[in-house]
Each structure stands twice: as structure tokens, then as C-alpha cells.
């Protein structure tokens, strides 16, 4: 998994401020997720489930969980993966 191109859900200003969600699209079509402070623990999901999650994020289904200040971490991660 070290060969994956991990995308971090943060801005340059956030560097060093704590743990971040990192997401990578694998060559096998799977989506890999991990926390930056625990890179050995990886969660794997399908592209279809990831797409459904992104659709929910964009529709605001998870806004109740987001903090009032700052950018939504899940949306930032989604943008990083979909830009590939």
C-alpha cells in the first residue's frame, strides 16, 4: 500500500495540526482510506460505495456532523480522489 498515491484532506495551512483522513484510489478499483496518524490501519471500500458517499456529502446529508468552522474534511478528500 505504500505504492498508492495518498491524498490528504487538508490544506497546506493545516499541516502538522493533527490527524487527517487520507484517501487513495487503488489500481484494483478499490478505494483505500486511513488516518495520517495511523497509516498501518487501512479501510477498503468499493468505488460504488465511495461514489454513494460522495453523493451524500455533496447533497449535505452529513452536514449535521460537520463542525461549523472550516472546510468539510470528507468533501476535501472526495475532491482529491476525483481529481485523479
Secondary structure, DSSP 8 states (H G I E B T S, - for coil): -TTS--EESS-GGGTTSS--EEEEE-TTS-EEEEETTEEEEEEEE-HHHHHHHHHHHHTTTTGGGS-SSS--HHHHHHHHHHT-
